[in-house]
């Protein structure tokens, strides 16, 4: 008898019929003899409405009250699903985060999980009860509701799966799994049967919004086998697993893109020790995530150009910070929000040469200029002009042999 | 520095602008130097929607899950009001029932309050914080959310007012106070400046749906001064107070009516000791509230007719119970859902003769037949044909001199 954690996102519980559909999927899992714990998100649209109300009420709202308001969505769904399960004869009850308790730190709206009380849950699962959990929420040690950030129910589910030693954590969503690229751009994109945690982490953080990035990192750290699958079909999804489980490794597993990046170039920065540290410390203090970074020296070595990317939303803030910084001297600040980051991802590239060369040649053949390059062990990313995004993604998808037949 | 409890119903918090309006009313109260605790209902329509979802999901739903779902409405409003207060510079925070804790028994959906943890609330009020409370909800000793029944936020507010020794409990609603009769039927109805607990209790239980009946009984038991007033005007409302506070007592304070009653006549019941007890025990076991009761013996004393009223919703159930009862013999069961109960209420009638006579004469003059009469110390109720309801109420309102000039 295996313990399975299931998670259903907002579109999977968007109305009463879909919640009934979820109940039947859970019933199938229990019929296989498995013990089941289910996490639910808020009904599609609910969280947006609640967040909208809070923001309209006050742009500078108290994050503790925000969490109180927005966590209500998951509370509603958890009760409704418990009723739907009972209605088809599956013993079930709902738990809210404070009842579990699902303890987090006090960073409201972006809380991190600290400890999960699993004794009662395990006992109830052993008793044959389906435990329905309100996802996304937690409780701080001063007894207030916290939330884990948008998409946080993925993280709730993976964290509990790790805590109870679940055999699998199934993340039900409105797509059939993880694809080699965005099917809206690449019609030939294929669903992957398996993908490694590392690859999924790169995919998730690069804009393939199937799983919350934190949930993937947590799954990787605790070796939780995660499956991404659709709640609207009966097809198997994509298993996110340890590299060891994948025998035939793809050189390249997928092509991702991220449009919400902006490029910043500091031209003619006076070259002295600690200058890069100054720049990026200031941005970090401003809570701005810097991504790709390049530094080139000028010929005489007295000045340097520093290029990097920031989230497009933070571009204005970054400009302000840099222009008003007292400890950085530069000639010019150039910004460009009109860029896209294209990434080629695959654990197999560790042992294969020529992956980068293929990427650069493919883009050159299409006349696409590369503005910045950055690489990691399993990923090569380039920054290009935004207009070329779709062309580049499709060309790379073909070049690496990912197109479906 | 007085402690004031304020309660705002669903129409008073129906949207963000109205919640901002509530925040300004609270601010006025704090500006007077008072310590304030505010209870809020769910935004108008929210509870109906949540109840609808639960009932559609399963008519025979688990009341514990029902409570989990429907209590979410008050949670949302409490957070939004705390944000609205902070936004205009009033220090505030929200509390949910489990955070207070607001302890109740385990009778889900109709729970009774057992104990309220007031220490933190009093401390925070002393610190100058407005305490915003989600009404209607409680927590049972097995750590699950309970609710107090529809209209329960009135009871939440009065209970806390009693527990913290508040000087006043202001119940804000969409009417300006308690009227001598329903203004929709009697255009000459007047707002009462004061009314006694006893009268209000009769009014509330007779269909004047301004306050939840339980809240009035609780206010009476704990001598909490309750004010009913509108959140949409700045006029003073109606104070519900102890009889001692009313110097000039009205003989009759109001005319109430209740349309949701049905009459049941058991004809030719074999007259033996304990027969009435048998009838009403069976109905009580079926959770049916019986109201007016009359028993007449036949001439020979061998048989008796028993007449009583039940809520119209429970009429079918009452018929089934009586027809299948083994220990009651009767000739015939007659039911009539087409009745209305009209009541004349006033503490002054204790010391005034002729109040009943005026009622009967007034109805007779209009040609209205009285089917059943029942009286208490401060109330005379009659059952008449439903079609005559408005005519009777208006005639009595005039007869007792209640019409406004």
Interface residues (C-beta under 8 A of the other chain):
Chain A: X16 X19 X20 X50 X53 X54 X56 X57 X58 X60 X61 X62 X64 X65 X66 X68 X69 X71 X72 X73 X75 X76 X78 X79 X80 X82 X83 X84 X86 X87 X93 X94 X96 X98 X99 X143 X144 X145
Chain B: X16 X19 X20 X50 X53 X54 X56 X57 X58 X60 X61 X62 X64 X65 X66 X68 X69 X71 X72 X73 X75 X76 X78 X79 X80 X82 X83 X84 X86 X87 X93 X94 X96 X98 X99 X143 X144 X145
